[in-house]
Amino acid sequence: MPGKNLALLAGRPLLAYTCDAVRTSARVTRGAVSTDSEEIAAAARALGVDAPFLRPADLAADDTTMLDVVRHALDELGDPDAVVLLQPTSPLRRSVHVDEAIELWAETGADSVVSVVPVPHAFSPPSLLRLVAGRLVPYEGGQQPTRRQDKPAVYARNGPAVLVTRPAAVRAGSLYGDDVRPYVMAPEDSIDIDDRFDLELAEFLLVRRGHTRVPC
């Protein structure tokens, strides 16, 4: 999806929903958008979040890592107590999620807190199958549990919608550090926008929550 961060969701740019979460957070003390696009930077400022620098071309390639992006932002802004990474592709994440993740990080003293979503039991490792010579066999081998209660609870990062981490971990070459704690979010808050269908699903959920479509 070219220009995904400015794609319209319920009549507003996708970026707007993350800017809302930043502006209404009780715990975030400074918000800054990292982008290589003047258009996105201008949109962020119009949405009430600063875009104090543009990323250089070598940090705007398809193979650029998020670690490099965050490290560059720290070089530009200095090291705060914590870095809160909020990607615009998680529009259903709200300021309450951001604040709760920060509070969990502060209470536990962890290197990082990352948002996750429970994996449906039908997709947990004991339920997975693979093909061997045209036949289905258990992915993990051995006897598969038949009751969902017997399957282990597993989680997946939901984007992640929220990542709270220490600048020292980033400087040392990791977004997460060694002590990583989960902030569990509901599936309906965890939509990660990859394509047009995801936008349609997110809009359905937003409207169901009472958001009004903004006329284009």
C-alpha positions as CSV (number, residue, x, y, z in Angstrom):
1,M,0.0,0.0,0.0
2,P,1.9,3.1,-1.2
3,G,1.4,6.0,1.2
4,K,-0.2,3.7,3.8
5,N,0.4,6.0,6.7
6,L,-1.8,8.7,5.0
7,A,-4.4,6.2,3.7
8,L,-7.9,7.3,4.8
9,L,-9.5,5.4,7.7
10,A,-13.1,6.6,8.5
11,G,-12.2,9.7,6.6
12,R,-9.0,10.5,8.5
13,P,-5.3,9.7,7.8
14,L,-4.2,6.4,9.3
15,L,-1.5,8.4,11.1
16,A,-4.2,10.5,13.0
17,Y,-5.1,7.6,15.3
18,T,-1.6,7.2,16.6
19,C,-1.2,11.0,17.0
20,D,-4.5,10.9,19.0
21,A,-3.0,8.3,21.3
22,V,0.2,10.4,21.8
23,R,-1.7,13.7,22.5
24,T,-4.1,12.2,25.0
25,S,-1.6,10.0,26.8
26,A,-1.1,10.9,30.5
27,R,2.4,9.4,30.6
28,V,4.1,10.4,27.3
29,T,6.0,13.6,27.8
30,R,7.1,14.2,24.2
31,G,5.9,12.9,20.9
32,A,7.9,13.0,17.7
33,V,7.3,11.5,14.3
34,S,10.2,9.9,12.5
35,T,9.7,10.0,8.7
36,D,11.6,10.7,5.5
37,S,8.5,12.3,3.9
38,E,7.8,16.0,4.1
39,E,4.1,15.2,3.4
40,I,3.9,12.9,6.4
41,A,5.8,15.4,8.6
42,A,3.4,18.1,7.7
43,A,0.4,15.9,8.4
44,A,1.8,15.0,11.8
45,R,2.2,18.6,12.7
46,A,-1.3,19.3,11.6
47,L,-2.4,16.5,13.9
48,G,-0.6,18.0,16.9
49,V,2.6,15.9,17.0
50,D,6.0,17.3,16.2
51,A,8.2,16.1,13.3
52,P,11.5,17.8,14.3
53,F,13.7,16.0,11.7
54,L,13.6,14.0,8.5
55,R,15.3,10.6,8.3
56,P,18.1,10.4,5.8
57,A,17.7,8.4,2.6
58,D,19.8,5.5,3.9
59,L,17.3,5.0,6.8
60,A,14.3,5.0,4.5
61,A,15.0,1.9,2.5
62,D,13.0,-1.3,2.4
63,D,15.7,-3.1,4.5
64,T,16.0,-0.4,7.1
65,T,15.4,-1.9,10.6
66,M,13.2,-0.3,13.3
67,L,16.3,-0.5,15.6
68,D,18.2,1.8,13.2
69,V,15.2,4.2,13.0
70,V,14.9,4.4,16.8
71,R,18.6,4.8,17.3
72,H,18.6,7.7,14.8
73,A,15.7,9.3,16.7
74,L,17.7,9.1,19.9
75,D,20.7,10.7,18.1
76,E,18.4,13.6,17.1
77,L,16.4,14.0,20.3
78,G,18.6,12.8,23.1
79,D,18.0,9.9,25.5
80,P,14.8,10.1,27.6
81,D,13.9,7.8,30.5
82,A,12.1,5.5,28.1
83,V,11.3,5.2,24.4
84,V,7.7,4.5,23.5
85,L,7.5,3.2,20.0
86,L,4.0,3.6,18.4
87,Q,3.6,2.5,14.8
88,P,0.8,4.2,12.8
89,T,-0.3,0.8,11.5
90,S,-2.1,0.1,14.8
91,P,-5.0,2.5,14.7
92,L,-7.1,0.8,17.3
93,R,-4.5,1.1,20.0
94,R,-5.5,4.0,22.3
95,S,-3.8,6.2,24.9
96,V,-5.1,3.9,27.7
97,H,-3.0,1.1,26.2
98,V,0.0,3.3,26.0
99,D,-0.3,4.5,29.6
100,E,-0.9,1.0,31.0
101,A,2.2,-0.4,29.1
102,I,4.4,2.5,30.5
103,E,3.1,1.9,34.0
104,L,3.9,-1.9,33.7
105,W,7.4,-1.0,32.5
106,A,7.9,1.4,35.4
107,E,6.5,-1.1,38.0
108,T,8.5,-4.1,36.9
109,G,11.8,-2.4,36.1
110,A,12.0,-4.5,32.9
111,D,14.1,-3.6,30.0
112,S,11.0,-3.4,27.8
113,V,7.3,-4.0,27.7
114,V,5.8,-5.2,24.4
115,S,2.2,-5.5,23.4
116,V,1.0,-9.0,22.5
117,V,-2.3,-10.7,21.6
118,P,-3.4,-14.2,22.5
119,V,-3.0,-16.7,19.7
120,P,-6.3,-18.5,19.0
121,H,-6.1,-22.1,20.2
122,A,-6.7,-23.3,16.6
123,F,-3.3,-21.8,15.6
124,S,-1.3,-22.7,18.7
125,P,1.7,-25.0,18.0
126,P,0.0,-28.2,19.1
127,S,-2.8,-27.6,16.6
128,L,-0.5,-27.0,13.6
129,L,0.1,-29.5,10.9
130,R,2.6,-29.9,8.1
131,L,2.7,-31.9,4.9
132,V,5.0,-34.9,4.5
133,A,4.8,-36.8,1.3
134,G,1.3,-35.5,0.8
135,R,0.1,-36.5,4.2
136,L,-0.8,-34.3,7.2
137,V,1.3,-34.9,10.3
138,P,1.6,-32.9,13.6
139,Y,3.9,-30.0,13.2
140,E,5.6,-30.6,16.5
141,G,5.4,-34.4,16.5
142,G,3.8,-36.6,19.2
143,Q,0.3,-36.8,20.4
144,Q,-1.9,-33.7,19.8
145,P,-4.1,-32.5,22.6
146,T,-7.8,-32.5,21.6
147,R,-9.2,-30.2,24.3
148,R,-8.5,-26.5,24.1
149,Q,-7.9,-26.5,27.8
150,D,-4.9,-28.8,27.4
151,K,-3.2,-26.5,24.9
152,P,-0.6,-24.0,26.2
153,A,-1.4,-20.3,26.1
154,V,0.8,-18.6,23.5
155,Y,1.0,-15.0,22.4
156,A,2.1,-13.0,19.3
157,R,3.3,-9.5,19.0
158,N,0.5,-7.4,17.6
159,G,2.6,-5.1,15.5
160,P,3.6,-4.4,18.1
161,A,1.0,-1.7,18.9
162,V,3.1,-0.5,21.9
163,L,6.7,-1.0,22.7
164,V,8.2,0.7,25.8
165,T,12.0,0.2,26.0
166,R,15.1,1.7,27.6
167,P,17.4,3.8,25.5
168,A,20.3,1.8,26.9
169,A,18.9,-1.3,25.3
170,V,18.6,0.5,21.9
171,R,22.2,1.8,22.2
172,A,23.4,-1.8,23.0
173,G,21.8,-3.0,19.8
174,S,18.3,-4.3,20.8
175,L,14.8,-3.0,20.8
176,Y,13.9,-5.3,23.7
177,G,16.8,-6.0,25.9
178,D,17.0,-9.1,28.1
179,D,14.0,-8.7,30.5
180,V,10.9,-8.4,28.3
181,R,7.4,-8.2,29.8
182,P,4.1,-8.7,28.0
183,Y,1.3,-6.2,27.8
184,V,-1.7,-8.2,26.6
185,M,-4.2,-6.5,24.3
186,A,-7.6,-7.7,23.0
187,P,-7.7,-8.9,19.4
188,E,-10.2,-6.2,18.5
189,D,-7.6,-3.6,19.6
190,S,-4.8,-5.3,17.8
191,I,-5.5,-4.8,14.1
192,D,-2.3,-4.3,12.2
193,I,-2.8,-2.6,8.9
194,D,-1.1,-4.4,6.0
195,D,-3.7,-4.0,3.2
196,R,-7.0,-2.6,2.2
197,F,-9.0,-5.4,3.9
198,D,-7.3,-4.5,7.2
199,L,-8.4,-0.9,6.7
200,E,-12.0,-2.0,6.0
201,L,-12.0,-4.2,9.1
202,A,-10.5,-1.3,11.3
203,E,-13.1,1.1,10.0
204,F,-15.9,-1.3,10.8
205,L,-14.6,-1.6,14.4
206,L,-14.1,2.1,14.8
207,V,-17.7,2.9,13.6
208,R,-19.0,0.2,15.9
209,R,-17.3,1.9,18.8
210,G,-19.0,5.2,17.9
211,H,-16.5,6.9,15.7
212,T,-18.1,9.0,13.0
213,R,-16.9,8.8,9.5
214,V,-15.3,12.1,8.4
215,P,-16.5,13.2,5.0
216,C,-13.7,13.1,2.5
